[in-house]
Amino acid sequence: MSEAATNEAARTYDVIVVGAGPVGENVADRTSAAGLSTVIIERELLGGECSFWACEPSKAMLRPVIARADARRVPGLRQSVGPLDVPAVLAHRDDLANHWHDEDQVDWLNSVDVDLIRGHGRLDGPRQVTVQTPDGGTVRLTARHAVAVCTGTSAALPDTPGLDLARPWTSREATSAGEVPGRLVIVGGGVVAVEMAAAWQALGSQVTMVVRGDAGLLSKLEPFAGELVADGLREAGVEIRFGATVATVHREGREARMTLADGTALAADEILYATGRSPRTGDVGLDTVGLTPGDWLTVDDTGQVTAVADGWLYAAGDVNHRALLTHQGKYQARMIGAAIGARANGEPVDDARWGAHVSTADHTAVPQVVFTDPEVATVGLTTRDVAGSGRRIEVVDYDIARVAGAHQFAEGYRGQARLLIDLDRGIVAGATFVGPGVGELLYSATVAVTGEVPLERLWHAVPAFPTISEVWLRLLETYRDRHQPRRKPPTH
């Protein structure tokens, strides 16, 4: 169907989806497939943050950086590797972001029989949504079965004196800027911070990172992940200041200036704040259904907002604060869309653990890749997660550089692998890999964690030789040798 006419004062649908990023699109796709009339509302571009200001453009910027770094580690190839063609990299990024136009996304939405209304959608009481359209019109919608809020998050900025006038970059500007700043200060030490530091340093900026506290980079992951990424960034020329707090920020002409709490002054052409995310719920009408504007939306495993009676309000993706990752939000959306369809059609809802209508993986099997040099790939629990939990977990580490496939991949390979073994259940509860190319190890780890594959069965999953995936065998051998020491050879 084409975009819904906005001159109709009121319309009724089975399902209303507020927000047309990848998450909202997947909810709408699943509810439409279940035979439910569905409309999706979007005030910006269909495809949302991921398509235009996050996943797609950032990885387009990082892929040449990582490929060049890998090539420089290959004998016979490194001599022919020159500098990056910056205009070509940025042009390719623009192509993958479709030059910030969403016609392709609209075509897809039409193909799955979902209506579209462009404008700002707000809840207006139970099962009611009001849309203010760009032409000044108002459309009032009623949902027979469900409203799904899929509005995502926006960059969270601290209350630093002068920041509002300093015109800082957020992740949006960092992934769409058309020129390379000569000097870039990045405030933060999480995923956005390290990925953008890697990208812009390689594209020609002199990057300085200002990281509050002493927990290191990527502080939610295994400590060695942040340490190896910090080493890689420093080798690329990035300056990292740990334990630093920003006191003031201001801009004089084209130059941004920052003063740290210890009195250190920094000057830059641009300052990127990568200091977390806030839910886009401040102006979606939460107050009309008894909720607090600006809050995260707490949901059960089928996506229903727990604080709203009658089970008509759902929230999927970043806005529910379960796992702020596009692929995990899309996973939630598939489960939530199927649950809405089942309930609307009077079918049983499979809400048991790992059931067809629940996002169980949000709790124990969230995969993530950090696209830096070296890469970080992680799924499931980390030692930070289990510290003090009382769970019987054994940590198994292995130096990936000792694997034959690592020598084939890169000369001077550096990397680290870690498994967390649940001793009571005999399964892998978490896995972290750091090193060039390890992102391709992640799905196997995700299957092992999600499938709760017994260690005895993993011995039969044979890694091809010589690949980096042979690290799986080495980790299992390390665990075995701890618990089954080699017998002494017979004396006769």
TAVENZI-V923057 format. One record per pair of residues at least 6 apart in sequence whose ideal C-beta (glycine too) atoms are under 8 Angstrom apart, sorted by the first residue. I is the first residue (numbers start at 0). J is the second residue. Records with the same first field share a line. If there is no record, write none. Layout:
I->J / J
//
This chain:
0->109 / 112 / 113 / 114
1->109 / 115
2->105 / 114 / 115 / 116 / 117
3->10 / 38 / 114 / 115 / 116 / 138
5->116 / 117 / 118 / 130 / 132 / 134 / 136 / 138
6->136
7->138
8->137 / 138 / 139
9->138 / 139 / 140 / 141
10->38 / 138 / 139 / 140 / 141
11->140 / 141 / 142 / 143
12->35 / 36 / 37 / 38 / 114 / 140 / 141 / 142 / 143
13->30 / 35 / 36 / 37 / 142 / 143 / 144 / 145 / 343
14->26 / 27 / 30 / 35 / 36 / 37 / 38 / 142 / 144 / 145 / 146 / 147 / 339 / 343
15->37 / 38 / 40 / 120 / 128 / 140 / 142 / 145 / 146 / 147
16->23 / 26 / 27 / 30 / 37 / 38 / 39 / 40 / 146 / 147 / 149
17->23 / 39 / 40 / 120 / 122 / 128 / 146 / 147 / 148 / 149 / 150 / 283
18->39 / 40 / 41 / 47 / 120 / 148 / 149 / 150 / 151 / 279 / 316 / 318
19->27 / 39 / 40 / 41 / 45 / 46 / 47 / 104 / 108 / 115 / 149
20->46 / 47 / 48 / 49 / 50 / 149 / 151 / 316 / 328
21->46 / 47 / 49 / 50 / 316 / 325 / 328 / 329 / 332
22->47 / 149 / 151 / 315 / 316 / 317 / 325 / 328 / 329 / 331 / 332
23->39 / 41 / 47 / 147 / 149 / 315 / 316 / 332
24->39 / 45 / 46 / 104 / 107 / 108 / 332
25->315 / 329 / 332 / 333 / 336
26->147 / 149 / 313 / 315 / 332 / 335 / 336 / 339
27->37 / 39 / 108 / 111 / 113 / 336
28->111 / 113 / 336
29->332 / 333 / 335 / 336 / 337 / 339 / 340
30->37 / 145 / 336 / 339 / 340 / 343
31->37 / 111 / 112 / 113
32->111 / 336 / 340
33->336 / 337 / 339 / 340 / 341 / 343 / 344
34->340 / 344
35->144 / 339 / 340 / 343
36->114
37->112 / 113 / 114
38->113 / 114 / 115 / 116 / 140
39->108 / 113 / 114 / 115 / 116
40->115 / 116 / 117 / 118 / 120 / 128 / 130
41->47 / 115 / 116 / 117
42->117 / 118 / 119 / 120
44->50 / 51 / 99 / 100 / 101 / 104
45->101 / 104 / 105 / 108 / 115
46->101 / 104
47->151
48->151 / 152
49->55 / 325
50->96 / 97 / 101 / 104
51->96 / 97 / 99 / 101 / 175
52->170 / 171 / 174 / 175
53->170 / 174 / 325
54->325
55->95 / 96
56->92 / 93 / 95 / 96 / 174 / 175
57->170 / 173 / 174 / 194 / 195 / 198 / 370
58->370
59->88 / 91 / 92 / 94 / 95 / 96
60->88 / 89 / 92 / 174 / 198 / 202
61->194 / 197 / 198 / 370 / 371
62->370
63->83 / 88 / 91 / 201
64->83 / 197 / 198 / 201 / 202 / 372
65->370 / 371 / 372 / 374 / 435
67->80 / 83 / 201
68->372 / 435
69->408 / 409 / 435 / 436
70->76 / 77 / 80
71->77 / 80
72->408 / 409 / 410 / 411 / 412 / 435
73->409 / 410
74->410
83->201 / 202
85->179 / 202 / 203
88->202
89->177 / 202
92->174
96->175
97->103
99->175
105->115
108->115
116->130 / 132 / 138 / 140
117->132 / 133
118->130 / 131 / 132 / 133 / 136 / 138
119->130 / 131 / 282
120->128 / 129 / 130 / 140 / 283
121->128 / 129 / 130 / 131 / 282 / 283 / 284 / 287
122->128 / 146 / 148 / 283 / 284 / 285 / 287 / 288 / 312
123->129 / 139 / 284 / 287
124->287 / 288
125->288 / 309 / 311
126->141 / 142 / 143 / 146 / 311
127->139 / 140 / 141 / 142 / 287
128->139 / 140 / 141 / 142 / 146 / 284
129->137 / 138 / 139 / 140 / 284
130->137 / 138 / 139 / 140
131->137
132->138
142->311
143->343
144->311 / 339 / 342 / 343
145->311 / 312 / 313 / 339 / 342 / 343
146->311 / 312 / 313
147->302 / 313 / 314 / 315 / 335 / 339
148->280 / 283 / 296 / 304 / 312 / 313 / 314 / 315 / 318
149->314 / 315 / 316 / 318 / 328 / 332
150->278 / 279 / 280 / 283 / 318
151->278 / 279 / 316 / 317 / 318
152->276 / 277 / 278 / 279 / 317 / 318 / 323
153->169 / 276 / 277 / 279
154->169 / 170 / 171 / 272 / 273 / 274 / 275 / 276 / 277
155->274 / 275 / 276 / 277
156->162 / 167 / 169 / 272 / 274
157->245 / 272 / 274
159->245 / 246 / 247 / 248
160->246 / 247 / 248
161->247 / 248 / 249
162->248 / 272
164->249 / 250
165->248 / 249 / 250 / 255 / 270
166->250 / 255
167->248 / 255 / 269 / 270 / 271 / 272
168->176 / 269 / 270 / 271 / 272
169->271 / 272 / 273
170->191 / 195 / 271 / 273
172->269 / 271
173->191 / 195 / 199 / 271 / 273
174->195
176->269
179->199 / 202 / 203 / 204
180->199 / 204 / 267 / 268 / 269
181->203 / 204 / 205 / 268
182->204 / 205 / 207 / 266 / 267 / 268 / 269
183->199 / 204 / 205 / 206 / 207 / 267 / 268 / 269 / 270 / 271
184->206 / 207 / 208 / 209 / 255 / 257 / 265 / 267 / 269 / 270 / 271
185->192 / 195 / 196 / 206 / 207 / 208 / 209 / 270 / 271 / 273
186->192 / 208 / 209 / 245 / 270 / 271 / 272 / 273 / 274
187->208 / 209 / 210 / 271 / 272 / 273 / 274 / 275
188->208 / 210 / 211 / 214 / 215 / 216 / 217 / 218 / 225
189->216 / 217 / 218 / 219 / 273 / 275
190->217 / 367 / 369
191->273
192->208 / 210 / 216 / 271 / 273
193->216 / 217 / 228 / 232 / 369 / 371
194->369 / 370 / 371
195->271 / 273
196->206 / 208 / 232 / 237
197->231 / 232 / 235 / 237 / 370 / 371 / 372
199->206
200->206 / 232 / 235 / 236 / 237
201->235
205->236 / 238
206->232 / 236 / 237 / 238
207->237 / 238 / 239 / 240 / 265 / 267
208->232 / 237 / 238 / 239 / 240
209->240 / 243 / 245 / 257 / 259 / 265
210->216 / 239 / 240 / 241 / 242 / 243
211->242 / 243 / 244
212->218 / 241 / 242
213->241 / 242
214->225
215->222 / 225 / 226 / 229 / 241
216->225 / 226 / 228 / 229 / 232 / 239
217->224 / 225 / 228 / 369 / 375
218->225
219->381 / 383
220->369 / 375 / 377 / 381 / 383 / 431
221->377 / 381 / 382 / 383 / 417 / 431 / 433
222->382
223->415 / 417 / 431 / 433
224->369 / 375 / 377 / 431 / 433
227->373 / 375 / 413 / 414 / 415 / 433 / 434
228->369 / 371 / 373 / 375 / 433
229->239
231->371 / 372 / 373
232->239 / 371
233->239
235->372
240->259 / 263
243->259 / 260 / 261 / 263
244->259 / 260
245->257 / 258 / 259 / 260
246->258 / 259 / 260
247->257 / 258
248->255 / 256 / 257 / 258 / 270
249->255 / 256
250->256
253->268
254->266 / 267 / 268
255->266 / 267 / 268 / 269 / 270
256->264 / 265 / 266 / 267
257->264 / 265 / 266 / 267 / 270
258->264 / 265
259->265
276->317 / 323
277->293
278->293 / 294 / 295 / 296 / 317 / 318 / 320
279->318
280->292 / 293 / 294 / 295 / 296 / 318
281->292 / 293
282->292
283->292
285->291 / 292 / 293 / 294
286->292
288->307 / 312
289->306 / 307
290->296 / 304 / 306 / 307
295->318 / 319 / 320
296->304 / 314 / 318 / 319 / 320
297->304 / 305 / 306 / 319 / 320
298->304 / 305 / 313 / 314 / 315 / 319 / 321
299->305
300->334 / 350 / 357 / 358 / 359 / 361
301->334 / 335 / 338 / 348 / 350 / 356 / 357
302->313 / 314 / 315 / 319 / 331 / 334 / 335 / 338 / 339 / 358
303->310 / 312 / 313
304->312 / 313 / 314
310->342
313->335 / 339
315->328 / 331 / 332 / 335
316->328 / 329 / 331 / 332
317->323 / 328
319->331
321->327 / 331 / 358 / 361
322->328 / 331 / 361 / 365
324->365 / 367
326->366
327->360 / 361 / 365 / 366
330->358 / 360 / 361
331->358 / 361
334->355 / 356 / 357 / 358
335->358
337->355 / 356
338->348 / 350 / 356 / 357
340->346
341->347 / 348 / 349 / 356
342->348
348->356
349->355 / 356 / 357
350->356 / 357
351->357
352->359
353->359
360->449
363->379 / 380 / 428 / 448 / 449
364->378 / 379 / 445 / 448 / 449
365->378 / 379
366->376 / 377 / 378 / 441 / 442 / 444 / 445
367->375 / 376 / 377 / 378
368->374 / 375 / 376 / 438 / 441
369->375 / 376
370->438
372->435
373->413 / 414 / 433 / 434 / 435 / 437
374->432 / 433 / 434 / 435 / 436 / 437 / 438
375->431 / 432 / 433 / 437
376->431 / 432 / 433 / 437 / 438 / 440 / 441 / 444
377->429 / 430 / 431 / 432 / 441
378->429 / 430 / 441 / 444 / 445 / 448
379->419 / 427 / 428 / 429 / 430 / 444 / 448
380->392 / 419 / 428 / 429
381->419 / 429 / 431
382->392 / 394 / 417 / 419
384->429
385->392 / 419 / 428
390->421 / 423 / 428
391->421 / 422 / 423
392->419 / 420 / 421 / 422 / 428
393->419 / 420 / 422 / 478 / 481
394->417 / 418 / 419 / 420
395->417 / 418 / 419 / 420 / 474 / 477 / 478 / 481
396->415 / 416 / 417 / 477
397->415 / 416 / 417 / 470 / 473 / 474 / 477
398->414 / 415 / 416
399->405 / 412 / 414 / 415 / 416 / 432 / 433 / 434 / 437 / 467 / 470
400->406 / 412 / 413 / 414 / 434
401->473
402->465 / 467 / 469 / 470 / 473
403->464 / 465 / 469
404->464 / 465 / 466 / 467 / 468 / 469
405->412 / 414 / 434 / 467 / 470
406->412 / 465
407->465 / 466
408->435 / 436 / 467
409->435 / 436
412->434 / 435
413->434
414->432 / 433 / 434 / 435 / 437
415->431 / 432 / 433 / 434
416->430 / 431 / 432 / 433 / 434 / 470 / 473 / 474
417->429 / 430 / 431 / 432
418->427 / 429 / 430 / 474 / 478
419->427 / 428 / 429 / 430
420->426 / 427 / 428 / 454 / 478
421->427 / 428
424->451
425->453 / 454 / 455
426->447 / 448 / 451 / 452 / 453 / 454
427->444 / 447 / 448 / 452 / 454 / 457
428->448
429->448
430->444 / 447 / 448
432->440 / 441 / 444 / 470
434->467
436->467
437->467
439->467
440->467 / 468 / 470
443->460 / 468 / 471
446->452
447->457
452->460
454->475 / 478
457->471 / 475
458->475
460->471
461->472
462->468 / 469 / 470 / 471 / 472
463->469
//
